[in-house]
Amino acid sequence: MGHLANYYDEVISCIRAAEAIQLFGPGEAKGELKKRIERDKLDLRITRFETMDKMTERQISQKVRRHYLPSGVALPPGR
């Protein structure tokens, strides 16, 4: 088993209890991770699967908050 497979196993062990899973980012790794998630029967929890350009941590946080905050709730400035 390769390093990437071990990494995916670790990620899946961390998200196993998640109610919802968002997969987004550049490249093809998210597709490979999605296959592993499907294999482990967690795919019904995937709420978003999207190809995105490289993002900063702040941009990732904003994207996730916008997805989960109710409509009309404003994010604090700079968050």
C-alpha positions as a Markdown table, in Angstrom:
| # | Residue | x | y | z |
|---|---|---|---|---|
| 1 | Met | 0.0 | 0.0 | 0.0 |
| 2 | Gly | 1.4 | 3.4 | -1.0 |
| 3 | His | 1.8 | 6.5 | 1.1 |
| 4 | Leu | -1.2 | 8.1 | -0.6 |
| 5 | Ala | -3.4 | 5.2 | 0.2 |
| 6 | Asn | -2.3 | 5.4 | 3.9 |
| 7 | Tyr | -3.1 | 9.1 | 3.9 |
| 8 | Tyr | -6.6 | 8.5 | 2.5 |
| 9 | Asp | -7.2 | 5.9 | 5.2 |
| 10 | Glu | -6.2 | 8.4 | 7.8 |
| 11 | Val | -8.4 | 11.1 | 6.3 |
| 12 | Ile | -11.4 | 8.7 | 6.2 |
| 13 | Ser | -10.8 | 7.6 | 9.8 |
| 14 | Cys | -11.0 | 11.3 | 10.8 |
| 15 | Ile | -14.2 | 12.0 | 8.8 |
| 16 | Arg | -16.0 | 8.8 | 9.5 |
| 17 | Ala | -18.3 | 10.5 | 12.1 |
| 18 | Ala | -18.9 | 13.6 | 10.0 |
| 19 | Glu | -22.5 | 14.4 | 9.1 |
| 20 | Ala | -21.5 | 16.2 | 5.9 |
| 21 | Ile | -18.4 | 16.2 | 3.8 |
| 22 | Gln | -17.3 | 18.8 | 1.3 |
| 23 | Leu | -14.6 | 17.9 | -1.2 |
| 24 | Phe | -13.1 | 20.8 | -3.2 |
| 25 | Gly | -9.7 | 21.8 | -4.5 |
| 26 | Pro | -7.4 | 21.7 | -7.5 |
| 27 | Gly | -6.1 | 18.5 | -9.2 |
| 28 | Glu | -7.4 | 15.0 | -9.1 |
| 29 | Ala | -6.7 | 13.9 | -5.5 |
| 30 | Lys | -10.2 | 14.8 | -4.5 |
| 31 | Gly | -11.6 | 12.4 | -7.0 |
| 32 | Glu | -9.4 | 9.6 | -5.7 |
| 33 | Leu | -10.5 | 10.5 | -2.1 |
| 34 | Lys | -14.1 | 10.4 | -3.3 |
| 35 | Lys | -13.7 | 6.9 | -4.6 |
| 36 | Arg | -12.3 | 5.8 | -1.2 |
| 37 | Ile | -15.2 | 7.5 | 0.6 |
| 38 | Glu | -17.6 | 5.7 | -1.7 |
| 39 | Arg | -15.9 | 2.4 | -1.1 |
| 40 | Asp | -16.3 | 3.0 | 2.7 |
| 41 | Lys | -20.0 | 3.8 | 2.2 |
| 42 | Leu | -19.7 | 7.4 | 3.4 |
| 43 | Asp | -20.6 | 9.0 | 0.0 |
| 44 | Leu | -24.2 | 9.9 | 1.0 |
| 45 | Arg | -22.6 | 12.5 | 3.3 |
| 46 | Ile | -20.8 | 14.3 | 0.5 |
| 47 | Thr | -22.6 | 17.7 | 0.2 |
| 48 | Arg | -20.3 | 19.3 | -2.3 |
| 49 | Phe | -17.7 | 18.1 | -4.9 |
| 50 | Glu | -16.1 | 20.9 | -6.7 |
| 51 | Thr | -12.9 | 21.7 | -8.6 |
| 52 | Met | -11.4 | 24.9 | -7.3 |
| 53 | Asp | -8.2 | 26.8 | -7.8 |
| 54 | Lys | -5.6 | 26.7 | -5.1 |
| 55 | Met | -7.0 | 28.5 | -2.0 |
| 56 | Thr | -5.6 | 30.0 | 1.1 |
| 57 | Glu | -6.7 | 28.8 | 4.5 |
| 58 | Arg | -8.8 | 31.9 | 4.9 |
| 59 | Gln | -10.5 | 31.3 | 1.6 |
| 60 | Ile | -11.3 | 27.7 | 2.5 |
| 61 | Ser | -12.7 | 28.8 | 5.9 |
| 62 | Gln | -14.9 | 31.4 | 4.1 |
| 63 | Lys | -16.2 | 28.8 | 1.6 |
| 64 | Val | -17.1 | 26.3 | 4.3 |
| 65 | Arg | -18.8 | 29.0 | 6.5 |
| 66 | Arg | -20.9 | 30.2 | 3.5 |
| 67 | His | -22.0 | 26.7 | 2.8 |
| 68 | Tyr | -23.2 | 26.0 | 6.3 |
| 69 | Leu | -24.4 | 29.4 | 7.6 |
| 70 | Pro | -28.1 | 30.1 | 7.0 |
| 71 | Ser | -28.9 | 32.5 | 4.1 |
| 72 | Gly | -28.8 | 36.1 | 5.0 |
| 73 | Val | -26.3 | 35.7 | 7.9 |
| 74 | Ala | -23.3 | 38.0 | 7.2 |
| 75 | Leu | -19.8 | 36.9 | 7.9 |
| 76 | Pro | -17.7 | 39.2 | 10.1 |
| 77 | Pro | -15.3 | 41.3 | 8.1 |
| 78 | Gly | -12.0 | 39.6 | 7.3 |
| 79 | Arg | -13.4 | 36.1 | 8.2 |
